Amino acid sequence: MARQRIHNSRSGTGAGNAGASWISYSDMMAALLLVFVLILSVSLYQYFTMLETTQAELEAQQAQLDQQQIILLDQQTQLDAQTLQLAAQQVTMDNQSAMIVIMQGEIAGQQAALDEKEADLAISQQELAAAQADLASALIVLGQKENDLNSAQLALSAAQKELEDQKAAFKLQTSQLGSMVGVKAEIISEVTSALSQKRVTASVDPNSGDIIIDSRMLTFETNKATLSAQSKQFLDTFIPVYMEVLMRPEYRDYLGSIIIEGHTDKSGSYERNMELSQERALEVLLYIRSMYQNDSATLARLDQILVATGKGYSDPVYYTYGGAKYVDQDASRRVEFKFSLRDAEMIEEINRLLNGQ
């Protein structure tokens, strides 16, 4: 019995120790699992945090790239506009060069005509000398020959005088034409300087003096010719500066006309656009006249030189994008100011005198 109790006592103690060991092992494994879960959670948190940071940086870089792309497109558009302007200026210069070549050809032809007349005069002088020799050898017909000689001398004197008059007129007209070219360049320079000083937004062609008004300053609604309040405000600033130069006394005898040229976009029919462009030019002309209602002298002068004309959509404004050429509808609805000098009449007078008319 005692041995049985001792055995039972030993057996119970052994089972309790084994259970305690198993509980300690389980606790240790649970603690390790908890540590692993904590480490995994921290790692996942750091990973997602780094992922969000990287995503935000990528989005910021993409926004910068988009902004740079917009800036590059704007710069390309400006470059294309400048290229078009340079091309237009080159065409104008080429046209003027062609005009100069034509005038040089006409002057060369006129000089050839003068040379021919001088040659004819030399021949006449030779004939006169021969007649004088015949007169010396033919005393019988002396009286008749003397009359013929006198007549020939009179004709020769008249021809020489006419030739000298033509040469003098040619030199005078050539001098006046050169002076007129200088006056036009001077007017263009004065208009450009005056507009720049007054900070008036307008583009002046340095060769022709044509003034192109920015369509944002002198605007028209589609299919309408009514001036907006903004347009009238611009004209109130621009016209006094422009007219102050052109109406100066030193330019009065040279100025032929001031042309107000209306333009439309490409929409609508040809007939309607011609009518609309004329209406827009006339609307600007009438508003300019209204600005000088209290100045009768200036108004009378304007009535002599102001001209309104419509060009329809024959001369639209283009822009280039992506290598293709497109019509700028808004910029095409515009008004241009041009002036002409009295050079056409002078050239005709030169031709008339040189041709002996």
Contacts in CASP RR format, 6 or more apart in sequence:
PFRMAT RR
TARGET T0000
AUTHOR 0000-0000-0000
METHOD contacts of the structure
MODEL  1
MARQRIHNSRSGTGAGNAGASWISYSDMMAALLLVFVLILSVSLYQYFTM
LETTQAELEAQQAQLDQQQIILLDQQTQLDAQTLQLAAQQVTMDNQSAMI
VIMQGEIAGQQAALDEKEADLAISQQELAAAQADLASALIVLGQKENDLN
SAQLALSAAQKELEDQKAAFKLQTSQLGSMVGVKAEIISEVTSALSQKRV
TASVDPNSGDIIIDSRMLTFETNKATLSAQSKQFLDTFIPVYMEVLMRPE
YRDYLGSIIIEGHTDKSGSYERNMELSQERALEVLLYIRSMYQNDSATLA
RLDQILVATGKGYSDPVYYTYGGAKYVDQDASRRVEFKFSLRDAEMIEEI
NRLLNGQ
77 319 0 8 1.000
77 321 0 8 1.000
80 319 0 8 1.000
80 320 0 8 1.000
80 321 0 8 1.000
81 319 0 8 1.000
83 320 0 8 1.000
84 318 0 8 1.000
84 319 0 8 1.000
84 320 0 8 1.000
89 205 0 8 1.000
89 206 0 8 1.000
89 207 0 8 1.000
92 205 0 8 1.000
92 207 0 8 1.000
92 208 0 8 1.000
93 207 0 8 1.000
96 207 0 8 1.000
103 347 0 8 1.000
106 351 0 8 1.000
110 170 0 8 1.000
110 350 0 8 1.000
110 351 0 8 1.000
110 354 0 8 1.000
113 354 0 8 1.000
113 355 0 8 1.000
114 163 0 8 1.000
114 166 0 8 1.000
114 167 0 8 1.000
114 354 0 8 1.000
117 159 0 8 1.000
117 163 0 8 1.000
118 163 0 8 1.000
121 156 0 8 1.000
121 159 0 8 1.000
121 160 0 8 1.000
121 163 0 8 1.000
124 152 0 8 1.000
124 155 0 8 1.000
124 156 0 8 1.000
124 159 0 8 1.000
125 156 0 8 1.000
127 152 0 8 1.000
128 149 0 8 1.000
128 152 0 8 1.000
128 153 0 8 1.000
128 156 0 8 1.000
131 145 0 8 1.000
131 148 0 8 1.000
131 149 0 8 1.000
131 152 0 8 1.000
132 149 0 8 1.000
134 145 0 8 1.000
135 142 0 8 1.000
135 145 0 8 1.000
135 146 0 8 1.000
135 149 0 8 1.000
138 145 0 8 1.000
166 353 0 8 1.000
166 354 0 8 1.000
166 356 0 8 1.000
169 353 0 8 1.000
170 350 0 8 1.000
170 353 0 8 1.000
170 354 0 8 1.000
173 346 0 8 1.000
173 349 0 8 1.000
173 350 0 8 1.000
173 353 0 8 1.000
174 350 0 8 1.000
176 346 0 8 1.000
177 343 0 8 1.000
177 346 0 8 1.000
177 347 0 8 1.000
177 350 0 8 1.000
180 254 0 8 1.000
180 341 0 8 1.000
180 342 0 8 1.000
180 343 0 8 1.000
180 346 0 8 1.000
181 343 0 8 1.000
183 251 0 8 1.000
183 254 0 8 1.000
183 341 0 8 1.000
184 209 0 8 1.000
184 254 0 8 1.000
184 341 0 8 1.000
187 209 0 8 1.000
187 245 0 8 1.000
187 246 0 8 1.000
187 251 0 8 1.000
187 339 0 8 1.000
188 204 0 8 1.000
188 205 0 8 1.000
188 206 0 8 1.000
188 207 0 8 1.000
188 209 0 8 1.000
190 245 0 8 1.000
191 204 0 8 1.000
191 209 0 8 1.000
191 211 0 8 1.000
191 242 0 8 1.000
191 245 0 8 1.000
191 246 0 8 1.000
192 204 0 8 1.000
192 206 0 8 1.000
194 241 0 8 1.000
194 242 0 8 1.000
194 244 0 8 1.000
194 245 0 8 1.000
195 202 0 8 1.000
195 204 0 8 1.000
195 238 0 8 1.000
195 241 0 8 1.000
195 242 0 8 1.000
198 237 0 8 1.000
198 241 0 8 1.000
200 237 0 8 1.000
200 238 0 8 1.000
200 241 0 8 1.000
201 213 0 8 1.000
201 214 0 8 1.000
201 217 0 8 1.000
201 234 0 8 1.000
202 211 0 8 1.000
202 212 0 8 1.000
202 213 0 8 1.000
202 214 0 8 1.000
202 217 0 8 1.000
202 238 0 8 1.000
203 211 0 8 1.000
203 212 0 8 1.000
203 214 0 8 1.000
204 210 0 8 1.000
204 211 0 8 1.000
205 211 0 8 1.000
205 212 0 8 1.000
208 338 0 8 1.000
209 338 0 8 1.000
209 339 0 8 1.000
210 336 0 8 1.000
210 337 0 8 1.000
210 338 0 8 1.000
211 242 0 8 1.000
211 336 0 8 1.000
211 337 0 8 1.000
211 338 0 8 1.000
212 334 0 8 1.000
212 336 0 8 1.000
213 234 0 8 1.000
213 238 0 8 1.000
213 334 0 8 1.000
213 335 0 8 1.000
213 336 0 8 1.000
213 337 0 8 1.000
215 317 0 8 1.000
215 330 0 8 1.000
215 331 0 8 1.000
215 332 0 8 1.000
215 333 0 8 1.000
215 334 0 8 1.000
217 230 0 8 1.000
217 231 0 8 1.000
217 234 0 8 1.000
218 231 0 8 1.000
218 234 0 8 1.000
218 235 0 8 1.000
218 284 0 8 1.000
218 334 0 8 1.000
218 335 0 8 1.000
219 228 0 8 1.000
219 230 0 8 1.000
219 231 0 8 1.000
219 333 0 8 1.000
220 226 0 8 1.000
220 227 0 8 1.000
220 228 0 8 1.000
220 231 0 8 1.000
220 280 0 8 1.000
220 333 0 8 1.000
221 228 0 8 1.000
222 265 0 8 1.000
222 267 0 8 1.000
222 333 0 8 1.000
223 272 0 8 1.000
223 276 0 8 1.000
225 276 0 8 1.000
225 279 0 8 1.000
225 280 0 8 1.000
225 282 0 8 1.000
225 283 0 8 1.000
226 283 0 8 1.000
227 235 0 8 1.000
227 283 0 8 1.000
227 284 0 8 1.000
227 287 0 8 1.000
232 287 0 8 1.000
235 284 0 8 1.000
235 287 0 8 1.000
235 288 0 8 1.000
235 291 0 8 1.000
236 291 0 8 1.000
239 288 0 8 1.000
239 291 0 8 1.000
240 291 0 8 1.000
242 337 0 8 1.000
243 298 0 8 1.000
245 251 0 8 1.000
246 255 0 8 1.000
246 258 0 8 1.000
246 339 0 8 1.000
247 298 0 8 1.000
247 301 0 8 1.000
253 342 0 8 1.000
254 341 0 8 1.000
254 342 0 8 1.000
255 305 0 8 1.000
255 339 0 8 1.000
255 341 0 8 1.000
255 342 0 8 1.000
256 305 0 8 1.000
256 339 0 8 1.000
256 340 0 8 1.000
256 341 0 8 1.000
256 342 0 8 1.000
257 305 0 8 1.000
257 306 0 8 1.000
257 307 0 8 1.000
257 339 0 8 1.000
257 340 0 8 1.000
258 302 0 8 1.000
258 305 0 8 1.000
258 306 0 8 1.000
258 307 0 8 1.000
258 337 0 8 1.000
258 338 0 8 1.000
258 339 0 8 1.000
259 307 0 8 1.000
259 308 0 8 1.000
259 309 0 8 1.000
259 337 0 8 1.000
259 338 0 8 1.000
259 339 0 8 1.000
259 340 0 8 1.000
260 281 0 8 1.000
260 284 0 8 1.000
260 285 0 8 1.000
260 288 0 8 1.000
260 306 0 8 1.000
260 307 0 8 1.000
260 308 0 8 1.000
260 309 0 8 1.000
260 335 0 8 1.000
260 336 0 8 1.000
260 337 0 8 1.000
261 281 0 8 1.000
261 309 0 8 1.000
261 310 0 8 1.000
261 311 0 8 1.000
261 335 0 8 1.000
261 336 0 8 1.000
261 337 0 8 1.000
261 338 0 8 1.000
262 277 0 8 1.000
262 278 0 8 1.000
262 280 0 8 1.000
262 281 0 8 1.000
262 284 0 8 1.000
262 308 0 8 1.000
262 309 0 8 1.000
262 310 0 8 1.000
262 311 0 8 1.000
262 312 0 8 1.000
262 334 0 8 1.000
262 335 0 8 1.000
262 336 0 8 1.000
263 277 0 8 1.000
263 280 0 8 1.000
263 310 0 8 1.000
263 311 0 8 1.000
263 312 0 8 1.000
263 313 0 8 1.000
263 315 0 8 1.000
263 316 0 8 1.000
263 332 0 8 1.000
263 333 0 8 1.000
263 334 0 8 1.000
263 335 0 8 1.000
263 336 0 8 1.000
264 273 0 8 1.000
264 276 0 8 1.000
264 277 0 8 1.000
264 280 0 8 1.000
264 312 0 8 1.000
264 313 0 8 1.000
264 332 0 8 1.000
264 333 0 8 1.000
265 313 0 8 1.000
265 316 0 8 1.000
265 327 0 8 1.000
265 329 0 8 1.000
265 330 0 8 1.000
265 332 0 8 1.000
265 333 0 8 1.000
266 313 0 8 1.000
266 316 0 8 1.000
266 327 0 8 1.000
266 329 0 8 1.000
266 332 0 8 1.000
267 329 0 8 1.000
270 312 0 8 1.000
270 313 0 8 1.000
273 312 0 8 1.000
273 313 0 8 1.000
274 310 0 8 1.000
274 312 0 8 1.000
276 312 0 8 1.000
277 310 0 8 1.000
277 311 0 8 1.000
277 312 0 8 1.000
277 313 0 8 1.000
278 308 0 8 1.000
278 309 0 8 1.000
278 310 0 8 1.000
280 310 0 8 1.000
280 333 0 8 1.000
280 335 0 8 1.000
281 308 0 8 1.000
281 309 0 8 1.000
281 310 0 8 1.000
281 335 0 8 1.000
282 308 0 8 1.000
284 308 0 8 1.000
284 335 0 8 1.000
285 306 0 8 1.000
285 308 0 8 1.000
288 302 0 8 1.000
288 306 0 8 1.000
289 299 0 8 1.000
289 302 0 8 1.000
289 303 0 8 1.000
289 306 0 8 1.000
292 298 0 8 1.000
292 299 0 8 1.000
292 302 0 8 1.000
293 299 0 8 1.000
313 332 0 8 1.000
316 327 0 8 1.000
316 328 0 8 1.000
316 332 0 8 1.000
317 327 0 8 1.000
317 328 0 8 1.000
317 331 0 8 1.000
317 332 0 8 1.000
317 334 0 8 1.000
318 325 0 8 1.000
318 326 0 8 1.000
318 327 0 8 1.000
318 328 0 8 1.000
319 325 0 8 1.000
319 326 0 8 1.000
319 328 0 8 1.000
319 331 0 8 1.000
320 326 0 8 1.000
END
